Amino acid sequence: MAGLILNCDLGENEAAEQTRQFMSLIDAANICCGVHAGSRDKTRETLGMAKEFGVKVGAHPGLFAAGGRGAGLPSIDAFRSLLNVQISSFLELAQELQVDVAYVKLHGSLYSAVEVDEQLLDTYIEVVQQFEPKLGVFGLAGGRCAEKCRSHGLEVWEEAFADRGYNPDGSLVRRSEAGALLNLESAQARFLHWYEHKNLRIKGGVTITLDAQTLCVHSDSPDALALLAYIRSHLR
């Protein structure tokens, strides 16, 4: 996975034809485990498409409630169980289809939670480490998750977001707040600046340095395909 890896969250509620369009533009697919969205059949279908397009695959576990976003966080035991069940099920399907799984990327509230809750982060690392073959992790660029996962010997790809707003501390603006999602023109301009200078201009005129190996566009963003096509044209 050399160079900047363009990734997208897939296998959720998008139509099959949309999934194919996304697959043609990305390097890595974070595929829903069929809980926060989608279904087991949708996961299987999406894994098959990833294999067809030669796209790297990651398991994308999430919370059932509220589509994985904005729900209350699970207890440590519930989090451990959630991860074990969803990742194991995902790996089963991938094995059936002879698809290699390279990494795990948490979805929604869980992705943000491991940045601030040390117990959840420790549990995440513990669970990911137990799987064979070894799995890596996609984590927020410059964040606590990426740092600690790497210190425990996990392969880590630090992730930036092309379509999301950032706070001055490098965290993502909550989806319930203004500025959480960028429009197409703003996202394109910010990407070009970041790609050339490795820093982001964010709200309030603040500039933050962001060194990432992978860049995400969410499939449910209004202009996701157009933004992916724009970014891809600059990576070729």
C-alpha atoms as one frame of an Amber mdcrd trajectory, in Angstrom:
protein
   0.000   0.000   0.000   2.648   2.492  -1.135   1.863   6.184  -1.699  -1.259
   7.985  -0.522  -4.066   5.460  -0.096  -7.506   6.691  -1.067 -10.151   4.946
   1.047 -13.922   4.911   1.441 -16.457   3.418   3.878 -18.567   0.948   1.878
 -20.987  -1.965   2.252 -23.459   0.222   4.100 -26.688   1.268   2.382 -25.399
   2.299  -1.024 -26.750   0.582  -4.148 -24.576  -2.068  -5.799 -23.903   0.150
  -8.820 -22.712   2.915  -6.512 -20.406   0.472  -4.758 -18.868  -0.415  -8.117
 -18.344   3.254  -8.950 -16.594   3.841  -5.639 -14.422   0.747  -6.059 -13.140
   2.058  -9.391 -11.720   5.158  -7.682 -10.214   3.899  -4.410  -7.270   1.883
  -3.122  -8.826   0.586   0.103 -12.387  -0.184   1.212 -13.509  -0.013   4.839
 -16.323  -2.537   4.612 -19.224  -2.517   7.059 -19.555  -5.689   9.132 -23.346
  -5.596   8.672 -24.275  -4.104  12.061 -24.249  -0.274  11.985 -25.663  -0.488
   8.428 -25.960  -2.913   5.535 -26.324  -6.644   6.081 -24.282  -9.826   5.950
 -25.271 -10.226   2.293 -24.194  -6.653   1.529 -20.865  -7.299   3.241 -20.354
 -10.418   1.134 -21.262  -8.556  -2.058 -18.880  -5.700  -1.236 -16.022  -8.060
  -0.414 -16.538  -9.697  -3.797 -16.355  -6.342  -5.555 -13.183  -5.408  -3.678
 -11.614  -8.631  -4.905 -12.755  -7.910  -8.470 -11.266  -4.397  -8.432  -8.085
  -5.346  -6.564  -8.913  -3.021  -3.669  -7.405  -3.536  -0.205  -9.938  -4.506
   2.441 -10.495  -3.480   6.042 -13.164  -4.530   8.545 -15.304  -1.579   9.659
 -17.078  -2.505  12.924 -19.589  -0.131  14.491 -22.442   0.338  16.926 -25.936
  -0.875  16.075 -27.757   2.102  17.617 -28.147   5.389  15.704 -26.377   4.003
  12.663 -23.162   3.875  14.663 -23.099   7.645  15.192 -24.088   9.618  18.246
 -25.102   6.589  20.317 -23.970   6.047  23.905 -20.668   4.224  24.175 -20.567
   0.547  25.195 -19.035  -0.840  28.375 -15.569  -2.350  28.054 -16.998  -5.886
  28.016 -19.640  -4.950  25.450 -16.999  -3.271  23.284 -14.767  -6.338  23.434
 -17.689  -8.575  22.481 -18.774  -6.240  19.673 -15.300  -6.264  18.156 -14.828
 -10.013  18.470 -18.203 -10.829  16.932 -18.035  -8.346  14.062 -14.401  -8.885
  13.084 -14.678 -12.681  13.354 -17.803 -12.700  11.182 -16.119 -10.417   8.658
 -13.008 -12.597   8.479 -15.196 -15.668   7.947 -16.855 -14.099   4.927 -13.524
 -12.882   3.581 -12.050 -16.367   3.907 -15.011 -17.851   2.015 -14.311 -15.454
  -0.847 -10.512 -15.780  -0.563 -10.117 -12.084   0.174  -7.221 -10.901   2.338
  -8.120  -8.486   5.140  -5.389  -5.940   5.841  -6.699  -3.781   8.665  -9.510
  -2.645  10.959 -11.053   0.823  11.000 -13.606   1.661  13.663 -16.833   3.336
  12.578 -18.505   6.513  13.809 -18.614   7.065  17.560 -16.147   4.254  18.212
 -13.515   5.855  15.965 -13.677   9.032  18.036 -14.038   7.264  21.393 -10.689
   5.448  21.259  -8.998   8.834  20.883 -10.164   9.938  24.330 -10.966   6.779
  26.328  -7.814   4.886  27.279  -9.675   1.764  28.414 -11.547   1.472  25.136
  -8.298   1.997  23.237  -6.487  -0.684  25.255  -9.358  -3.096  24.615  -9.278
  -2.303  20.900  -5.560  -3.060  20.705  -5.977  -6.261  22.711  -8.713  -7.575
  20.410  -7.025  -6.628  17.124  -3.761  -8.257  18.232  -5.408 -11.643  18.767
  -6.374 -12.227  15.132  -4.328 -14.209  12.633  -3.108 -13.307  10.114  -2.095
 -10.016  11.675  -4.324  -7.005  11.116  -3.275  -3.373  10.930  -5.275  -0.298
  11.928  -6.502   2.877  10.250  -6.496   5.642  12.879  -6.846   9.415  13.056
  -3.675  11.143  11.834  -1.744  12.548  14.767  -4.138  10.899  17.202  -3.726
   8.811  20.326  -5.044   5.627  18.696  -2.426   5.625  15.936   0.369   6.394
  18.384  -0.522   3.689  20.902  -1.343   1.014  18.310   2.075   1.559  16.749
   3.781   1.350  20.146   2.162  -2.083  20.588   3.585  -3.360  17.314   0.524
  -2.965  15.099   0.919  -1.710  11.555  -0.771   1.689  11.406  -1.935   3.886
   8.561  -2.660   7.394   9.811  -5.829   8.745   8.245  -7.008  12.168   7.125
 -10.508  13.053   5.930 -11.130  14.922   2.689 -14.784  15.723   3.365 -14.846
  16.437   7.106 -14.276  19.547   9.165 -11.416  19.656  11.685 -11.044  21.312
  15.071  -7.821  23.181  15.965  -6.650  20.180  18.051  -6.803  17.884  14.999
 -10.023  16.133  16.024 -13.026  15.957  13.708 -15.936  18.369  14.074 -18.922
  16.443  15.436 -21.457  15.614  12.741 -24.140  17.415  14.748 -22.178  20.690
  14.593 -21.853  23.301  11.861 -18.875  22.717   9.592 -18.826  18.946  10.031
 -19.076  18.299   6.282 -17.370  20.334   3.568 -19.014  21.202   0.286 -17.323
  20.005  -2.899 -15.535  23.247  -3.749 -14.137  23.659  -0.221 -13.058  20.017
  -0.041 -11.259  20.229  -3.384  -9.404  23.410  -2.437  -8.418  22.079   0.971
  -7.199  18.791  -0.516  -4.938  20.571  -3.017  -3.415  22.735  -0.298  -2.911
  19.742   2.003  -1.443  17.561  -0.769   1.140  20.238  -1.571   1.915  21.531
   1.919   0.809  18.772   4.358  -1.190  21.232   6.427  -4.876  22.094   6.630
  -6.491  25.489   6.808  -9.482  25.132   9.091 -12.128  27.312  10.709 -10.961
  30.490  12.386  -7.963  30.792  10.061  -6.037  28.147  12.002  -3.534  25.930
  10.171  -2.712  22.444  11.441  -0.012  20.068  10.209  -1.389  16.700   9.167
   0.833  13.839   8.005  -1.298  10.943   6.768  -0.772   7.808   4.712  -4.438
   7.376   3.812  -7.234   9.772   2.895 -10.937   9.028   3.415 -14.030  10.187
   1.561 -17.317   8.981   3.072 -19.630   7.272   0.597 -22.663   9.044   2.086
 -21.256  12.544   1.552 -23.372  14.374  -1.072 -20.543  14.816  -3.615 -18.496
  11.757  -2.677 -17.972  10.382  -6.189 -17.084  13.781  -7.629 -14.610  14.438
  -4.812 -13.008  11.010  -5.186 -12.652  11.496  -8.942 -11.051  14.903  -8.376
  -8.564  13.551  -5.838  -7.779  10.507  -7.972  -6.973  12.746 -10.943  -4.276
  14.436  -8.851  -2.795  11.183  -7.554  -2.181   9.652 -10.975
